[in-house]
Amino acid sequence: MIRNYVAGSWETSKATELLPVHNPATGEVLDQAPLSSAAEVDAAVRAAGNAFSSWRRVPVTDRIQYLFGLKAKLEEQFEDLARTITLECGKTLGEARGEMRRAIENVEVACGMPSLMQGYLSEEIAPGIDELMIRQPLGVCAIICPFNFPGMIPFWFLPYALASGNTVVVKPSERVPLTMQKIFEVFEAVKVPAGVVNLVNGGREAVDALLDHPVVQAVSFVGSSATAQHVYARAAARGKRVQCQGGAKNIVVIAPDAPIDGTTAVVADSAFGCAGQRCLAASMAVLVGGARQTFRDSIREAAAARVTGCGLDNVQMGPVISAASKSRIEALIGKALGEGARASVDGRGARIPGYENGYFVKPTVLEGLAMTSEVAKTEIFGPVLSLHEADDLDQAIAMINSATYGNMACLFTASGELARRFRSEADAGNIGINVGVAAPMAFFPFSGARGSFFGDLHGQGRDAVEFFTKEKVVVERWPKALSRMF
């Protein structure tokens, strides 16, 4: 059974309810995840709280030594971790390797914390008075993770929280707990002090216990928008700092001058990579002018030709996460057809030889779906791309800016003028120009807008440093008369 890690020790949960952890490619049960109780969450939070007073006083140059050790061990365990991600999450081994590389990049950036959390000072703001701003850690921070990137997304937050002097409780998705088990074995191997990092497995009860706990000072979350709103509202109402990355319905715009072959390859990777289960997946392609027919033909061919199967095999796309997800995605495709769309490539009912019990949905291309339809507004979170038309770039940008979500928007064009206007006017947190997945490097924030993000400061980079520290302003005066008293 999957275990919790509290106060430097592995613990078997006392939970009576266990959820099976499935291999999405085969349907076999890999392990069982406990739904830990609020009492077990409380024990982990209190362990983190007890460790905070000493951890915050460890010099930042010493704190990052643990991160250097963490990076080295993650590199040693790289292939095993990637394989574990593929086994429990379903993505291809290449995608899993890319995920772990991004996780390690965040550790590398956080190793710069001695510079990143520096304050500033102004001398003689008045006669004999100096003023300075210093950054200090918050306390216990909770990280609540989604299923789709079990290795990477925790690292948008975790290394920054630790390096800046906070202690942490991580709650991984109960669907994919195996990767974090192995990562916490790495924390144990580098001898991070007891209580500084803690792991609690569970479901909604565990999440709400973290949101309500008076010792928890900050919450980082990634998941659906509905859950993000719940987390943000509940934690903020209790005075906590909160950053919540929500859902997406990302639009890519194909200008008439975009090179079709290269654009098609990039958009296909965006829409169907990771089986469409990423918040930066292309969900809707808006075809402008002359791109309408050329791109439509080429994306149909690319979708139909994409090789789907077990992520450990030589394939381009793996399964979706669960039988329930497969049913949901196929039902939404059916709903789209009921709303007047047609599936020029239909991925429902996929059967992969040798993996008949897997949760496979092949790439799907929808055409004729009205922008006002329910499916056009719903995050499908599967390998489904709908095609839409616009007369010009202004109309395409209006589609982006009127959408509920604002995670990513991309433009494919050979025109610098169009690109410059697009990046200025398109209202989305992450903008791509001739890029299908506008995933920021670790030293940039992972942004988001409207229904895709709730909060002020994002994960990664300087935003993470600011989120996990509080600013304290000190005004000092040392008059001579006072000094003679000592």
C-alpha positions in Angstrom: 0.0 0.0 0.0 1.1 3.6 -0.7 2.5 5.2 2.5 2.6 8.7 4.0 5.9 10.3 5.0 5.6 12.4 8.2 8.3 13.8 10.4 11.1 12.0 8.6 9.4 8.5 8.8 7.3 6.4 6.5 3.9 5.6 7.9 1.1 3.2 6.9 -2.1 5.1 6.8 -4.9 4.0 9.1 -7.5 4.8 6.3 -10.2 2.2 5.8 -10.9 3.4 2.3 -8.3 2.5 -0.4 -8.4 3.4 -4.1 -6.7 1.2 -6.7 -4.0 2.7 -8.7 -4.3 1.5 -12.3 -1.9 1.2 -15.2 -4.0 3.1 -17.8 -2.5 1.0 -20.7 -3.4 -2.3 -19.2 -6.0 -1.7 -16.6 -4.0 -3.7 -14.0 -3.8 -2.6 -10.4 -0.4 -1.3 -9.5 -1.0 -0.5 -5.9 -3.6 1.0 -3.5 -3.7 4.6 -2.3 -5.2 5.4 1.1 -7.7 8.2 1.6 -6.0 9.6 4.7 -8.1 11.2 7.4 -8.1 14.8 8.6 -6.3 13.5 11.7 -3.4 12.2 9.6 -3.3 15.5 7.8 -3.1 17.2 11.1 -0.1 15.1 12.2 1.7 16.0 9.0 1.0 19.7 9.3 2.1 19.7 13.0 5.3 17.9 12.0 5.9 20.6 9.4 5.1 23.3 12.0 7.5 21.9 14.5 10.3 21.7 12.0 9.7 25.3 10.7 11.3 27.2 13.6 14.7 25.5 13.1 14.5 25.2 9.3 13.9 28.9 8.8 17.1 29.6 10.7 19.2 27.4 8.5 21.3 29.8 6.3 19.9 29.9 2.8 23.3 28.9 1.5 23.0 25.7 3.6 19.4 25.1 2.7 20.2 24.9 -1.0 22.8 22.3 -0.4 19.9 19.9 0.1 18.6 21.0 -3.3 22.0 20.3 -5.0 21.8 16.8 -3.4 18.2 16.5 -4.6 19.2 17.4 -8.2 22.0 14.8 -8.2 19.8 12.0 -6.9 17.0 12.9 -9.3 19.5 12.6 -12.2 20.6 9.2 -10.9 17.0 8.0 -10.7 15.9 9.8 -13.9 15.0 6.8 -16.0 13.2 4.9 -13.1 11.1 8.0 -12.3 10.2 8.5 -16.0 9.2 4.9 -16.3 7.1 5.2 -13.1 5.3 8.2 -14.6 4.5 6.2 -17.7 3.2 3.2 -15.8 0.8 5.2 -13.6 -0.1 8.1 -15.8 0.0 6.5 -19.3 2.0 9.1 -21.2 4.9 8.0 -23.5 8.3 7.5 -22.0 9.6 10.4 -24.0 6.9 12.7 -22.6 7.7 11.4 -19.1 11.4 12.1 -19.5 10.5 15.7 -20.6 8.4 16.0 -17.5 11.2 15.0 -15.2 13.6 17.3 -17.0 11.3 20.3 -16.3 11.0 19.2 -12.6 14.8 19.2 -12.3 15.1 22.6 -14.0 12.9 24.1 -11.2 15.3 22.6 -8.6 18.2 24.3 -10.5 16.5 27.7 -10.5 15.6 27.4 -6.8 19.3 26.8 -6.0 19.7 30.5 -6.8 17.6 31.4 -3.7 20.5 33.3 -2.0 20.2 35.9 -4.7 16.5 35.5 -5.5 15.2 36.3 -2.0 17.5 39.3 -1.4 15.8 42.4 -0.1 17.1 46.0 -0.5 18.2 48.9 1.7 18.2 52.7 1.5 20.7 54.5 3.7 19.9 57.9 5.3 16.3 58.1 4.3 16.3 60.8 7.0 19.2 62.0 9.1 20.6 59.0 10.9 17.8 56.6 9.7 18.2 53.6 7.4 15.3 51.6 5.9 15.5 48.1 4.6 13.2 45.3 3.2 13.9 41.7 4.0 12.2 38.5 2.8 11.2 35.9 5.3 9.5 32.5 5.0 5.8 32.1 5.6 5.7 28.8 7.6 3.9 25.6 6.6 2.9 25.4 2.9 0.6 22.9 1.3 0.9 21.6 -2.2 -2.1 19.9 -3.8 -1.2 18.2 -7.1 -3.1 16.9 -10.2 -2.8 13.5 -11.9 -1.4 14.6 -15.3 2.1 15.6 -14.3 2.9 13.7 -11.1 6.6 14.4 -11.4 6.8 18.0 -12.7 4.0 20.1 -11.2 4.9 19.6 -7.5 8.3 21.1 -8.5 6.7 24.3 -9.7 6.4 25.0 -5.9 8.3 22.6 -3.7 12.0 23.6 -4.2 11.1 27.3 -3.9 9.2 26.8 -0.7 12.0 24.8 0.8 14.9 27.0 -0.3 13.1 30.1 1.0 12.8 28.5 4.5 9.3 27.1 4.6 8.3 23.6 5.5 5.9 21.6 3.2 3.1 19.1 3.1 2.5 17.5 -0.3 -0.8 15.9 -1.3 -0.4 14.1 -4.6 -3.3 13.0 -6.8 -4.7 9.7 -5.4 -4.7 8.5 -9.0 -0.9 8.7 -9.5 0.8 8.4 -6.1 3.7 6.2 -7.1 6.0 8.9 -8.5 5.9 11.0 -5.4 6.6 7.9 -3.3 9.9 7.6 -5.1 10.7 11.3 -5.0 10.2 11.3 -1.2 12.6 8.4 -1.0 15.1 10.8 -2.7 14.3 13.4 -0.1 15.0 10.8 2.6 18.3 9.8 0.9 19.6 13.4 0.9 18.7 13.6 4.6 16.4 16.6 4.5 15.7 17.3 8.2 12.7 15.5 9.7 9.4 17.4 9.3 10.7 19.8 6.6 9.0 17.7 3.8 5.9 15.6 4.5 3.7 13.5 2.2 0.0 12.7 2.8 -2.1 10.7 0.4 -5.8 11.2 0.2 -8.8 12.7 -1.4 -11.2 15.5 -0.7 -11.2 15.1 3.1 -7.4 15.5 3.1 -7.6 18.5 0.8 -10.2 20.3 2.9 -8.2 19.5 6.1 -5.2 21.3 4.6 -7.3 24.2 3.5 -8.8 24.6 7.0 -5.8 23.9 9.1 -4.8 27.0 11.1 -1.0 26.2 10.9 -1.0 26.1 7.0 0.0 29.5 5.7 -0.1 29.0 2.0 -1.7 26.7 -0.6 -0.6 25.8 -4.1 -3.0 23.9 -6.3 -3.3 22.7 -9.9 -6.4 21.0 -11.2 -9.8 21.7 -12.7 -11.3 25.2 -12.6 -14.2 24.0 -10.5 -11.9 22.6 -7.8 -9.5 25.5 -8.1 -12.4 27.9 -7.3 -13.3 25.7 -4.3 -9.7 25.6 -3.0 -9.1 29.4 -3.6 -12.3 30.4 -1.9 -12.0 28.1 1.1 -8.3 28.8 1.8 -8.5 32.5 1.1 -11.5 32.8 3.5 -9.2 31.5 6.2 -6.5 34.1 5.5 -4.1 31.9 3.6 -2.0 32.8 0.5 -3.4 30.8 -2.4 -2.4 30.2 -6.0 -4.7 27.9 -8.0 -4.0 26.9 -11.6 -7.3 25.8 -13.2 -8.6 24.4 -16.5 -8.1 25.5 -20.1 -9.6 25.5 -23.5 -6.6 26.7 -25.5 -7.0 28.2 -29.0 -4.4 28.1 -31.7 -4.7 30.4 -34.6 -3.5 29.4 -38.1 -2.8 32.4 -40.3 -3.0 32.1 -44.1 0.8 32.4 -44.4 1.7 29.7 -41.9 3.8 26.9 -43.4 1.3 24.1 -43.3 3.5 21.0 -42.9 5.5 22.4 -39.9 2.4 23.9 -38.4 0.4 20.7 -38.6 3.2 18.7 -36.9 3.4 21.2 -34.0 -0.3 21.5 -33.5 -0.8 17.8 -33.6 1.8 17.3 -30.9 0.1 20.0 -28.9 -3.4 18.6 -29.3 -2.6 14.9 -29.0 0.6 14.8 -26.9 0.0 13.4 -23.4 -3.3 12.2 -24.8 -4.5 15.8 -24.6 -4.3 15.7 -20.8 -2.3 18.8 -20.2 -3.4 22.3 -19.4 -1.4 23.6 -22.4 -2.9 21.3 -25.0 -4.4 22.8 -28.1 -8.2 22.3 -27.9 -9.4 24.5 -30.7 -7.8 25.6 -34.0 -9.1 28.8 -35.6 -8.3 28.8 -39.3 -8.0 32.2 -40.9 -8.6 32.8 -44.6 -6.7 30.6 -46.9 -5.6 28.2 -44.1 -9.1 26.8 -43.9 -8.8 24.0 -46.4 -5.0 23.3 -46.4 -4.8 23.0 -42.6 -8.0 21.1 -42.4 -6.8 18.4 -44.8 -3.3 18.1 -43.2 -4.5 17.9 -39.5 -7.0 15.1 -40.5 -4.1 13.1 -41.9 -1.9 13.7 -38.9 -4.6 12.7 -36.5 -5.5 9.5 -38.3 -1.8 8.5 -38.7 -0.8 9.1 -35.0 0.3 5.8 -33.5 -1.5 5.1 -30.2 -0.6 2.5 -27.6 1.3 1.7 -24.4 3.6 4.5 -23.5 6.5 2.1 -23.0 6.3 1.0 -26.6 7.4 2.9 -29.7 4.2 5.0 -29.9 3.3 8.7 -30.3 0.4 8.7 -27.8 -0.7 6.7 -24.8 -4.0 6.1 -23.0 -6.1 8.5 -21.0 -5.9 8.2 -17.2 -8.9 6.1 -16.4 -11.9 4.2 -17.6 -14.1 7.1 -16.3 -12.0 9.6 -18.3 -12.3 7.5 -21.4 -16.1 7.3 -21.0 -16.3 11.1 -20.3 -14.3 12.0 -23.4 -16.2 9.7 -25.7 -19.5 11.1 -24.3 -18.4 14.6 -25.0 -17.5 13.7 -28.5 -21.0 12.2 -28.9 -22.5 15.3 -27.4 -20.6 17.5 -29.9 -22.1 15.4 -32.7 -25.5 15.9 -31.2 -24.8 19.7 -31.2 -24.2 19.6 -35.0 -20.5 18.8 -35.3 -19.1 16.0 -37.4 -16.0 13.9 -36.5 -13.8 13.9 -39.6 -11.5 11.7 -37.5 -13.2 9.7 -34.7 -11.1 8.2 -32.0 -13.9 6.5 -30.0 -13.9 2.8 -29.5 -10.2 2.4 -29.8 -8.8 -1.1 -29.4 -5.1 -1.6 -29.1 -3.9 -5.2 -29.8 -2.3 -6.6 -26.6 -3.8 -3.8 -24.5 -7.5 -4.5 -24.8 -8.2 -3.5 -21.2 -6.5 -0.1 -21.6 -8.2 3.3 -21.5 -7.5 4.4 -25.1 -9.1 7.2 -27.0 -7.5 7.9 -30.4 -7.0 11.4 -31.8 -10.3 13.0 -32.8 -10.9 16.0 -35.1 -14.3 17.8 -34.8 -15.6 20.1 -37.5 -18.7 22.4 -37.6 -18.9 22.8 -33.8 -20.5 26.1 -33.0 -18.4 28.3 -30.7 -21.6 28.8 -28.6 -22.1 25.1 -28.1 -21.7 23.5 -24.7 -18.8 21.2 -25.8 -17.0 24.2 -27.3 -16.9 25.8 -23.8 -16.0 22.5 -22.0 -12.5 21.4 -21.1 -12.5 17.9 -22.6 -9.0 17.0 -21.4 -8.5 14.4 -24.0 -7.1 14.1 -27.5 -9.8 16.1 -29.2 -9.2 19.1 -31.5 -12.1 21.1 -32.9 -11.7 23.3 -36.1 -13.2 26.8 -36.4 -13.0 29.6 -38.9 -12.3 33.3 -38.7 -12.2 36.0 -41.4 -9.2 37.7 -40.0 -6.8 38.0 -37.0 -9.1 40.5 -35.2 -11.9 38.0 -35.2 -9.6 35.2 -34.0 -8.4 37.4 -31.2 -11.9 38.2 -30.2 -12.7 34.5 -29.9 -9.7 34.1 -27.6 -10.6 37.1 -25.4 -14.3 36.2 -25.0 -13.5 32.6 -23.9 -14.0 31.5 -20.3 -10.5 30.2 -20.0 -7.2 32.1 -20.6 -4.4 29.6 -20.1 -2.7 29.7 -23.5 -3.1 31.1 -27.0 -0.9 30.5 -30.0 -0.5 32.0 -33.4 1.2 30.4 -36.4 2.4 32.9 -39.0 5.3 34.1 -41.0 4.4 37.7 -40.3 6.2 39.7 -37.6 3.5 42.3 -37.7 0.7 39.8 -37.0 2.8 38.1 -34.3 3.5 41.4 -32.5 -0.1 42.3 -32.5 -1.2 38.9 -31.3 1.2 38.8 -28.4 0.0 42.3 -27.4 -3.8 41.8 -27.8 -4.5 38.1 -27.1 -5.7 37.8 -23.5 -4.1 34.6 -22.2 -1.4 33.9 -19.6 1.0 32.0 -21.9 1.4 33.1 -25.5 3.0 31.0 -28.3 4.2 32.3 -31.6 4.8 29.3 -33.9 4.9 27.2 -30.7 2.2 24.7 -29.9 2.9 24.3 -26.2 3.9 27.7 -24.7 5.3 26.1 -21.5 7.5 28.6 -19.7 11.0 27.7 -18.6 11.5 27.3 -14.9 12.8 30.9 -14.5 9.6 32.3 -15.9 6.1 32.1 -14.2 3.6 29.6 -15.4 0.9 32.2 -16.1 -2.8 32.0 -16.7 -5.9 34.3 -16.9 -9.6 34.4 -16.2 -11.0 31.0 -15.4 -7.6 29.4 -15.8 -6.0 31.0 -12.7 -7.1 32.1 -9.3 -4.6 34.2 -7.3 -2.0 36.9 -7.9 1.4 35.1 -8.0 2.0 32.0 -10.2 4.3 29.0 -9.9 8.0 29.0 -10.9 10.6 31.6 -11.0 10.4 35.0 -9.3 6.7 34.6 -8.7 7.3 31.5 -6.6 9.9 33.4 -4.6 7.5 36.2 -3.9 4.7 33.8 -3.1 6.7 31.8 -0.6 8.1 34.8 1.2 6.7 37.7 3.1 8.2 41.2 3.0 9.2 42.9 6.2 10.3 46.6 6.2 12.6 47.7 9.0 13.3 51.3 9.8 16.5 51.8 12.0 17.9 54.7 13.9 21.0 54.5 16.2 21.5 57.9 17.8 24.7 58.5 19.7 22.9 59.2 22.9 21.3 55.7 22.7 24.6 54.0 22.0 26.1 55.5 25.2 23.5 53.6 27.2 25.3 50.3 26.4 
